[in-house]
Amino acid sequence: MNKYAAWKYVVIVVAMLAALIYALPNLFGEVPVVQVSGARSSTKVEATLKDSLELALREAGTPPAKVELVEGQATFHFADTDTQIKARGTLQQKAPPGYVVALNLQSATPKWLQALGAKPMYLGLDLRGGVHFLLQVDMKSAATKSVERSLGDIRSLLRDKKIYYSGIAREGDRVTVRFREREQRVAALKLLEKELPDLQLREQESGGEATIVASIKPEVVKKEQDLALQQNIQTLRNRVNELGVAEPIIQQQGADRIVVQLAGVQDPGRAKEILGRTATLEVRLVSEEHASGPGQLAFGAYKDQPAPFGTDRFLDVEGNPVIVKKSVVITGDRIKDSQPGFDQRDGRPIVSMVLDDAGGRIMRQTTRENVKKRMAMMLVERNATVVLTWPTIQEEFGNRFQITGVGDTQEAKNLALLLRAGALAAPMDIIEERTVGPSLGAENIAKGYNSVLYGFIAIAAFMVAYYMLFGLISVIALAANLLLLVAILSLLQATLTLPGFAAVALTLGMAIDANVLINERIREELRAGMSPQMAIQAGYDRAFGTILDSNITTLIAGLALLAFGSGPVRGFAVVHCLGILTSIFSAVMVSRGIVHLIYGGRKKVAKVSIGNTDWHKQKAAA
């Protein structure tokens, strides 16, 4: 008579019940929803706003199937994606400024399962559909910004210490400072070496003048480029959060590239526009002294001519040239908040800005000193700079103001989003773009599901035909292994991709190998003349060492893939390693528990159903 400890049965039952609960959410699928939330964490959707939006949807002929208001976010459920997209347009028109309207796909898991913390696995881009971008960061531009910043620091230091120079200019990746007197150069060199340790300084003679040539140290350039890359990644995360995408993948690839994968995005056009734009704001004073006539602000004479010294020429939204001073009052990194809205006078779209404390002080001082003069609000992007508006300063103001000339309502919302999410430290170009449609994702899911299903059926047929009852027990253990694997992936909120499906199919084939080893070992003990009860006991005990050794070696290979792989390889490795661990549990504990339920309680076992063996050698057990 074989005995199996009661606590082991308890472990098996608890593990399988937990696995069933946490694997169930994957059967309920997803429903299309539109989420309305505040652009900032402090902005909440109130019940009155939710009710008014729901009424607007019903009047527009797109009634939601269900409406939820949880933690200040309203979620509108719809029967299909067509209704969802139409409803999104209605909500965008009716939602007040300061709210984000985003498409999403939400799990249909029942509330009681959600209360237990049970959630479905996330599906990767190749299964759920979405967009993939590979962005190239312009590191040369980041280095140029560093040189320009150094030029400004050098100019400010020399002016503060009253060290006189005859000229300062940027020449490529260097800053050249010229002095008429060598004593001034010596004083400047000591000052710069003390205050700006990141610069390499050298003296030279040029055209009869004493000159200092400053360049940024290579290690500092490398550090600033790495920081620019990390700041771009953080800015992209902020922008993606504004889009309302669940579980985005935003990670560095190589030294100067960023991969962005947005699974489930149903508006790839807007995602591309938001991620690819490098919009930031610059505020400069208009160079009124270069206007074409007294009291006028027409710069038509500079339409086809270069800007005067110390100024820049840009076009406004109507195509008219505007001459602005080179010195920048504030830039987008001083923006604390930005919200779209409407001008109370003419109803045109505007963007309301809130600056941080330092930006507010600068703006207050600048406007105080330039009342009745004009100030230009400029949108700076990768390939163009546009003067949005250049109004007259009527009175002193601080950290709150508005900008106009932003086009339509959608442009105002996009601009507010970009400025709120933060400026990119360096420009980026989208060098690779892939879009996976929902239908292709559904087809990939069907193919992956079928590969696992047909593989399981083929294995089950072989095991039952070859090992009979013990083969059926092995199949039950294999099903338990699959259930455990899906439950763990769901519990960890892992992202399942096509390589993950491949790993599941491979895990089934490798997991059954352990049962084959056990069954063959029992057969060998039976052929050697051992009683069935002793053969079962010896078969499981002696096969365990072999099973453990083979799985450990495979686990080492899986961990190596996990440590050194990236992207799809890591996804494969995660499922592969978890499958190895669950296969050991199911093949050894689950199958042994079932075998002992069938044979363990009998005092005498004449034979066991384990396929073709020498039946006459199986003696009746005493």
URKARA-V754293 format. One record per residue. N is the residue number from 1. RES is the residue in one small letter. OMEGA is omega in degrees with one decimal (* if undefined). Layout:
# URKARA-V754293
n=N res=RES omega=OMEGA
n=N res=RES omega=OMEGA
This chain:
# URKARA-V754293
n=1 res=m omega=177.5
n=2 res=n omega=177.2
n=3 res=k omega=178.0
n=4 res=y omega=-173.0
n=5 res=a omega=-178.5
n=6 res=a omega=-177.8
n=7 res=w omega=178.4
n=8 res=k omega=175.6
n=9 res=y omega=177.9
n=10 res=v omega=179.1
n=11 res=v omega=-178.8
n=12 res=i omega=-177.6
n=13 res=v omega=-179.9
n=14 res=v omega=-179.0
n=15 res=a omega=-178.0
n=16 res=m omega=176.3
n=17 res=l omega=177.8
n=18 res=a omega=179.3
n=19 res=a omega=179.6
n=20 res=l omega=-178.7
n=21 res=i omega=-174.1
n=22 res=y omega=175.1
n=23 res=a omega=-176.6
n=24 res=l omega=-176.4
n=25 res=p omega=-179.0
n=26 res=n omega=-179.3
n=27 res=l omega=-170.9
n=28 res=f omega=176.5
n=29 res=g omega=-176.4
n=30 res=e omega=176.7
n=31 res=v omega=177.7
n=32 res=p omega=-179.6
n=33 res=v omega=169.2
n=34 res=v omega=-177.0
n=35 res=q omega=175.9
n=36 res=v omega=-178.0
n=37 res=s omega=178.5
n=38 res=g omega=178.0
n=39 res=a omega=175.3
n=40 res=r omega=-176.0
n=41 res=s omega=-179.2
n=42 res=s omega=-179.3
n=43 res=t omega=-177.8
n=44 res=k omega=173.6
n=45 res=v omega=179.8
n=46 res=e omega=-178.2
n=47 res=a omega=179.6
n=48 res=t omega=178.2
n=49 res=l omega=177.9
n=50 res=k omega=-179.4
n=51 res=d omega=-180.0
n=52 res=s omega=177.6
n=53 res=l omega=177.8
n=54 res=e omega=177.7
n=55 res=l omega=178.5
n=56 res=a omega=178.5
n=57 res=l omega=179.7
n=58 res=r omega=178.3
n=59 res=e omega=179.6
n=60 res=a omega=178.7
n=61 res=g omega=178.0
n=62 res=t omega=-177.2
n=63 res=p omega=178.2
n=64 res=p omega=176.5
n=65 res=a omega=-179.7
n=66 res=k omega=178.4
n=67 res=v omega=179.2
n=68 res=e omega=174.3
n=69 res=l omega=-175.5
n=70 res=v omega=175.7
n=71 res=e omega=175.3
n=72 res=g omega=178.1
n=73 res=q omega=179.1
n=74 res=a omega=-179.7
n=75 res=t omega=-178.8
n=76 res=f omega=-178.1
n=77 res=h omega=-179.3
n=78 res=f omega=-175.1
n=79 res=a omega=-177.6
n=80 res=d omega=-175.7
n=81 res=t omega=178.7
n=82 res=d omega=177.5
n=83 res=t omega=-180.0
n=84 res=q omega=-178.0
n=85 res=i omega=176.6
n=86 res=k omega=-179.6
n=87 res=a omega=178.7
n=88 res=r omega=178.1
n=89 res=g omega=178.4
n=90 res=t omega=-178.4
n=91 res=l omega=178.2
n=92 res=q omega=179.2
n=93 res=q omega=-173.7
n=94 res=k omega=-177.9
n=95 res=a omega=179.4
n=96 res=p omega=174.5
n=97 res=p omega=-179.9
n=98 res=g omega=179.4
n=99 res=y omega=-178.8
n=100 res=v omega=177.3
n=101 res=v omega=-173.9
n=102 res=a omega=172.6
n=103 res=l omega=177.8
n=104 res=n omega=173.0
n=105 res=l omega=-173.6
n=106 res=q omega=-179.4
n=107 res=s omega=177.5
n=108 res=a omega=-179.1
n=109 res=t omega=179.1
n=110 res=p omega=-176.3
n=111 res=k omega=-176.2
n=112 res=w omega=175.6
n=113 res=l omega=178.3
n=114 res=q omega=178.7
n=115 res=a omega=177.6
n=116 res=l omega=-179.3
n=117 res=g omega=-179.0
n=118 res=a omega=179.7
n=119 res=k omega=177.6
n=120 res=p omega=173.0
n=121 res=m omega=170.0
n=122 res=y omega=177.5
n=123 res=l omega=-179.0
n=124 res=g omega=-176.8
n=125 res=l omega=-175.7
n=126 res=d omega=179.7
n=127 res=l omega=-175.7
n=128 res=r omega=-172.2
n=129 res=g omega=-179.0
n=130 res=g omega=-176.2
n=131 res=v omega=177.3
n=132 res=h omega=177.4
n=133 res=f omega=168.8
n=134 res=l omega=-174.7
n=135 res=l omega=178.1
n=136 res=q omega=179.4
n=137 res=v omega=-179.8
n=138 res=d omega=-178.1
n=139 res=m omega=178.7
n=140 res=k omega=178.2
n=141 res=s omega=177.5
n=142 res=a omega=178.0
n=143 res=a omega=178.5
n=144 res=t omega=177.3
n=145 res=k omega=178.9
n=146 res=s omega=179.3
n=147 res=v omega=179.2
n=148 res=e omega=177.6
n=149 res=r omega=178.0
n=150 res=s omega=177.9
n=151 res=l omega=178.7
n=152 res=g omega=179.5
n=153 res=d omega=179.6
n=154 res=i omega=-179.8
n=155 res=r omega=-178.8
n=156 res=s omega=-179.4
n=157 res=l omega=-177.8
n=158 res=l omega=178.7
n=159 res=r omega=-179.0
n=160 res=d omega=-178.0
n=161 res=k omega=177.9
n=162 res=k omega=172.2
n=163 res=i omega=-169.8
n=164 res=y omega=177.9
n=165 res=y omega=-177.2
n=166 res=s omega=179.5
n=167 res=g omega=176.6
n=168 res=i omega=-175.8
n=169 res=a omega=174.4
n=170 res=r omega=178.6
n=171 res=e omega=-176.7
n=172 res=g omega=-180.0
n=173 res=d omega=-179.8
n=174 res=r omega=173.7
n=175 res=v omega=-178.8
n=176 res=t omega=178.4
n=177 res=v omega=-177.0
n=178 res=r omega=-179.4
n=179 res=f omega=174.7
n=180 res=r omega=-178.4
n=181 res=e omega=-178.1
n=182 res=r omega=178.4
n=183 res=e omega=177.8
n=184 res=q omega=178.1
n=185 res=r omega=180.0
n=186 res=v omega=179.4
n=187 res=a omega=179.6
n=188 res=a omega=-179.4
n=189 res=l omega=179.2
n=190 res=k omega=-179.0
n=191 res=l omega=-177.0
n=192 res=l omega=177.6
n=193 res=e omega=-179.2
n=194 res=k omega=-171.3
n=195 res=e omega=-177.0
n=196 res=l omega=-176.7
n=197 res=p omega=-179.5
n=198 res=d omega=-176.8
n=199 res=l omega=168.9
n=200 res=q omega=-175.8
n=201 res=l omega=173.3
n=202 res=r omega=-179.0
n=203 res=e omega=173.9
n=204 res=q omega=177.4
n=205 res=e omega=-178.2
n=206 res=s omega=176.9
n=207 res=g omega=179.2
n=208 res=g omega=179.0
n=209 res=e omega=173.6
n=210 res=a omega=-172.0
n=211 res=t omega=169.1
n=212 res=i omega=177.4
n=213 res=v omega=-178.3
n=214 res=a omega=175.1
n=215 res=s omega=-178.1
n=216 res=i omega=-179.7
n=217 res=k omega=-177.0
n=218 res=p omega=-178.4
n=219 res=e omega=177.6
n=220 res=v omega=177.2
n=221 res=v omega=179.9
n=222 res=k omega=-180.0
n=223 res=k omega=-178.5
n=224 res=e omega=176.7
n=225 res=q omega=176.4
n=226 res=d omega=177.9
n=227 res=l omega=177.9
n=228 res=a omega=179.2
n=229 res=l omega=-179.8
n=230 res=q omega=177.8
n=231 res=q omega=176.8
n=232 res=n omega=178.6
n=233 res=i omega=179.5
n=234 res=q omega=178.2
n=235 res=t omega=177.7
n=236 res=l omega=177.1
n=237 res=r omega=178.3
n=238 res=n omega=-178.8
n=239 res=r omega=179.6
n=240 res=v omega=176.9
n=241 res=n omega=177.7
n=242 res=e omega=179.3
n=243 res=l omega=178.4
n=244 res=g omega=-179.2
n=245 res=v omega=178.6
n=246 res=a omega=175.4
n=247 res=e omega=175.2
n=248 res=p omega=174.5
n=249 res=i omega=178.4
n=250 res=i omega=-175.0
n=251 res=q omega=-179.8
n=252 res=q omega=174.7
n=253 res=q omega=-177.0
n=254 res=g omega=-174.6
n=255 res=a omega=-172.1
n=256 res=d omega=179.8
n=257 res=r omega=179.8
n=258 res=i omega=176.4
n=259 res=v omega=176.7
n=260 res=v omega=176.5
n=261 res=q omega=-177.5
n=262 res=l omega=-179.8
n=263 res=a omega=177.1
n=264 res=g omega=178.7
n=265 res=v omega=-177.1
n=266 res=q omega=177.7
n=267 res=d omega=-174.8
n=268 res=p omega=179.4
n=269 res=g omega=179.8
n=270 res=r omega=177.8
n=271 res=a omega=179.6
n=272 res=k omega=-178.9
n=273 res=e omega=-176.6
n=274 res=i omega=-176.5
n=275 res=l omega=-173.3
n=276 res=g omega=-176.9
n=277 res=r omega=-179.2
n=278 res=t omega=-172.1
n=279 res=a omega=168.9
n=280 res=t omega=-175.0
n=281 res=l omega=171.0
n=282 res=e omega=176.7
n=283 res=v omega=178.5
n=284 res=r omega=174.7
n=285 res=l omega=177.2
n=286 res=v omega=178.9
n=287 res=s omega=-174.2
n=288 res=e omega=-178.7
n=289 res=e omega=178.5
n=290 res=h omega=175.6
n=291 res=a omega=-171.6
n=292 res=s omega=179.9
n=293 res=g omega=-179.1
n=294 res=p omega=176.9
n=295 res=g omega=-179.2
n=296 res=q omega=175.9
n=297 res=l omega=176.9
n=298 res=a omega=-178.4
n=299 res=f omega=-177.7
n=300 res=g omega=-179.0
n=301 res=a omega=-177.1
n=302 res=y omega=-177.3
n=303 res=k omega=-179.1
n=304 res=d omega=-178.6
n=305 res=q omega=176.4
n=306 res=p omega=-179.9
n=307 res=a omega=176.8
n=308 res=p omega=-178.9
n=309 res=f omega=178.0
n=310 res=g omega=-179.7
n=311 res=t omega=173.8
n=312 res=d omega=178.2
n=313 res=r omega=176.1
n=314 res=f omega=177.8
n=315 res=l omega=174.8
n=316 res=d omega=-174.2
n=317 res=v omega=178.9
n=318 res=e omega=177.7
n=319 res=g omega=179.4
n=320 res=n omega=179.2
n=321 res=p omega=176.4
n=322 res=v omega=179.1
n=323 res=i omega=-179.1
n=324 res=v omega=178.2
n=325 res=k omega=-176.8
n=326 res=k omega=-177.3
n=327 res=s omega=-178.3
n=328 res=v omega=179.3
n=329 res=v omega=175.1
n=330 res=i omega=175.0
n=331 res=t omega=-174.4
n=332 res=g omega=-179.0
n=333 res=d omega=176.0
n=334 res=r omega=-176.1
n=335 res=i omega=178.9
n=336 res=k omega=179.1
n=337 res=d omega=175.7
n=338 res=s omega=-177.0
n=339 res=q omega=175.3
n=340 res=p omega=178.9
n=341 res=g omega=-179.0
n=342 res=f omega=177.4
n=343 res=d omega=-177.4
n=344 res=q omega=-177.7
n=345 res=r omega=-175.3
n=346 res=d omega=176.9
n=347 res=g omega=-179.6
n=348 res=r omega=179.3
n=349 res=p omega=176.5
n=350 res=i omega=171.8
n=351 res=v omega=179.3
n=352 res=s omega=-174.8
n=353 res=m omega=170.9
n=354 res=v omega=-178.3
n=355 res=l omega=173.5
n=356 res=d omega=-174.3
n=357 res=d omega=-179.6
n=358 res=a omega=178.2
n=359 res=g omega=178.0
n=360 res=g omega=178.9
n=361 res=r omega=179.9
n=362 res=i omega=-178.8
n=363 res=m omega=-179.5
n=364 res=r omega=179.9
n=365 res=q omega=-178.0
n=366 res=t omega=-178.1
n=367 res=t omega=178.0
n=368 res=r omega=-176.3
n=369 res=e omega=-174.2
n=370 res=n omega=176.6
n=371 res=v omega=-178.5
n=372 res=k omega=172.4
n=373 res=k omega=-175.4
n=374 res=r omega=178.5
n=375 res=m omega=-176.2
n=376 res=a omega=172.3
n=377 res=m omega=-171.6
n=378 res=m omega=174.3
n=379 res=l omega=-175.9
n=380 res=v omega=176.3
n=381 res=e omega=-172.2
n=382 res=r omega=-171.9
n=383 res=n omega=-176.7
n=384 res=a omega=172.4
n=385 res=t omega=-176.5
n=386 res=v omega=174.5
n=387 res=v omega=-177.5
n=388 res=l omega=179.9
n=389 res=t omega=177.4
n=390 res=w omega=-175.2
n=391 res=p omega=175.2
n=392 res=t omega=177.9
n=393 res=i omega=-177.5
n=394 res=q omega=-179.0
n=395 res=e omega=178.9
n=396 res=e omega=172.9
n=397 res=f omega=-172.8
n=398 res=g omega=-169.7
n=399 res=n omega=177.8
n=400 res=r omega=176.2
n=401 res=f omega=-178.5
n=402 res=q omega=173.5
n=403 res=i omega=-179.3
n=404 res=t omega=178.7
n=405 res=g omega=-175.1
n=406 res=v omega=177.0
n=407 res=g omega=-175.6
n=408 res=d omega=-176.7
n=409 res=t omega=-178.9
n=410 res=q omega=177.7
n=411 res=e omega=177.5
n=412 res=a omega=178.8
n=413 res=k omega=179.5
n=414 res=n omega=-179.4
n=415 res=l omega=178.0
n=416 res=a omega=178.5
n=417 res=l omega=-177.3
n=418 res=l omega=-178.8
n=419 res=l omega=179.6
n=420 res=r omega=-177.6
n=421 res=a omega=179.3
n=422 res=g omega=-179.2
n=423 res=a omega=175.0
n=424 res=l omega=179.4
n=425 res=a omega=178.5
n=426 res=a omega=179.1
n=427 res=p omega=178.9
n=428 res=m omega=174.0
n=429 res=d omega=174.2
n=430 res=i omega=-177.1
n=431 res=i omega=176.5
n=432 res=e omega=-179.0
n=433 res=e omega=176.6
n=434 res=r omega=176.8
n=435 res=t omega=177.0
n=436 res=v omega=-178.9
n=437 res=g omega=178.7
n=438 res=p omega=-178.9
n=439 res=s omega=177.4
n=440 res=l omega=176.7
n=441 res=g omega=178.1
n=442 res=a omega=178.1
n=443 res=e omega=177.7
n=444 res=n omega=177.0
n=445 res=i omega=-179.6
n=446 res=a omega=179.9
n=447 res=k omega=178.9
n=448 res=g omega=178.8
n=449 res=y omega=-179.5
n=450 res=n omega=179.5
n=451 res=s omega=178.3
n=452 res=v omega=-177.7
n=453 res=l omega=-178.1
n=454 res=y omega=175.9
n=455 res=g omega=179.3
n=456 res=f omega=-179.3
n=457 res=i omega=-179.5
n=458 res=a omega=178.5
n=459 res=i omega=-179.7
n=460 res=a omega=-179.8
n=461 res=a omega=-179.6
n=462 res=f omega=-175.1
n=463 res=m omega=180.0
n=464 res=v omega=-180.0
n=465 res=a omega=-173.4
n=466 res=y omega=-175.8
n=467 res=y omega=174.9
n=468 res=m omega=-175.8
n=469 res=l omega=178.1
n=470 res=f omega=174.7
n=471 res=g omega=177.4
n=472 res=l omega=176.8
n=473 res=i omega=178.6
n=474 res=s omega=179.2
n=475 res=v omega=177.2
n=476 res=i omega=177.5
n=477 res=a omega=178.6
n=478 res=l omega=176.6
n=479 res=a omega=176.5
n=480 res=a omega=177.9
n=481 res=n omega=179.9
n=482 res=l omega=178.3
n=483 res=l omega=178.4
n=484 res=l omega=-178.2
n=485 res=l omega=178.8
n=486 res=v omega=-179.5
n=487 res=a omega=-179.1
n=488 res=i omega=178.0
n=489 res=l omega=178.1
n=490 res=s omega=-179.3
n=491 res=l omega=178.6
n=492 res=l omega=-176.2
n=493 res=q omega=178.1
n=494 res=a omega=178.3
n=495 res=t omega=-178.6
n=496 res=l omega=177.9
n=497 res=t omega=176.8
n=498 res=l omega=173.8
n=499 res=p omega=176.2
n=500 res=g omega=174.9
n=501 res=f omega=178.3
n=502 res=a omega=179.1
n=503 res=a omega=177.2
n=504 res=v omega=179.3
n=505 res=a omega=178.5
n=506 res=l omega=179.5
n=507 res=t omega=178.2
n=508 res=l omega=-179.5
n=509 res=g omega=-179.6
n=510 res=m omega=-178.4
n=511 res=a omega=-178.6
n=512 res=i omega=179.2
n=513 res=d omega=179.2
n=514 res=a omega=177.4
n=515 res=n omega=176.2
n=516 res=v omega=178.6
n=517 res=l omega=-179.9
n=518 res=i omega=-177.9
n=519 res=n omega=179.5
n=520 res=e omega=178.1
n=521 res=r omega=177.4
n=522 res=i omega=178.0
n=523 res=r omega=-179.3
n=524 res=e omega=179.8
n=525 res=e omega=177.0
n=526 res=l omega=178.8
n=527 res=r omega=179.6
n=528 res=a omega=176.0
n=529 res=g omega=180.0
n=530 res=m omega=178.2
n=531 res=s omega=-178.3
n=532 res=p omega=-178.6
n=533 res=q omega=179.2
n=534 res=m omega=-179.9
n=535 res=a omega=178.3
n=536 res=i omega=-179.9
n=537 res=q omega=-178.0
n=538 res=a omega=-179.0
n=539 res=g omega=179.8
n=540 res=y omega=-177.3
n=541 res=d omega=-174.6
n=542 res=r omega=178.2
n=543 res=a omega=-174.2
n=544 res=f omega=-179.5
n=545 res=g omega=179.1
n=546 res=t omega=178.9
n=547 res=i omega=-178.4
n=548 res=l omega=-179.3
n=549 res=d omega=-176.7
n=550 res=s omega=-179.6
n=551 res=n omega=177.8
n=552 res=i omega=179.5
n=553 res=t omega=177.8
n=554 res=t omega=178.8
n=555 res=l omega=177.8
n=556 res=i omega=178.0
n=557 res=a omega=178.6
n=558 res=g omega=178.1
n=559 res=l omega=176.3
n=560 res=a omega=176.0
n=561 res=l omega=-179.1
n=562 res=l omega=-176.4
n=563 res=a omega=-172.4
n=564 res=f omega=-179.7
n=565 res=g omega=177.3
n=566 res=s omega=175.2
n=567 res=g omega=-177.1
n=568 res=p omega=-179.9
n=569 res=v omega=178.4
n=570 res=r omega=176.6
n=571 res=g omega=176.1
n=572 res=f omega=-175.2
n=573 res=a omega=-179.6
n=574 res=v omega=-179.6
n=575 res=v omega=-178.6
n=576 res=h omega=-178.0
n=577 res=c omega=177.9
n=578 res=l omega=179.2
n=579 res=g omega=177.7
n=580 res=i omega=-178.8
n=581 res=l omega=-179.9
n=582 res=t omega=-179.2
n=583 res=s omega=177.6
n=584 res=i omega=-179.7
n=585 res=f omega=-175.2
n=586 res=s omega=-176.5
n=587 res=a omega=-175.2
n=588 res=v omega=-173.1
n=589 res=m omega=-174.7
n=590 res=v omega=-177.9
n=591 res=s omega=179.6
n=592 res=r omega=177.4
n=593 res=g omega=179.3
n=594 res=i omega=179.7
n=595 res=v omega=-178.9
n=596 res=h omega=173.8
n=597 res=l omega=-177.0
n=598 res=i omega=-172.9
n=599 res=y omega=-169.5
n=600 res=g omega=-176.3
n=601 res=g omega=-177.6
n=602 res=r omega=175.2
n=603 res=k omega=179.8
n=604 res=k omega=175.8
n=605 res=v omega=-177.4
n=606 res=a omega=-179.8
n=607 res=k omega=177.6
n=608 res=v omega=-179.2
n=609 res=s omega=-176.9
n=610 res=i omega=176.2
n=611 res=g omega=-173.8
n=612 res=n omega=174.6
n=613 res=t omega=-178.7
n=614 res=d omega=-173.9
n=615 res=w omega=-175.3
n=616 res=h omega=179.2
n=617 res=k omega=179.0
n=618 res=q omega=-178.3
n=619 res=k omega=174.6
n=620 res=a omega=-177.4
n=621 res=a omega=-179.8
n=622 res=a omega=*
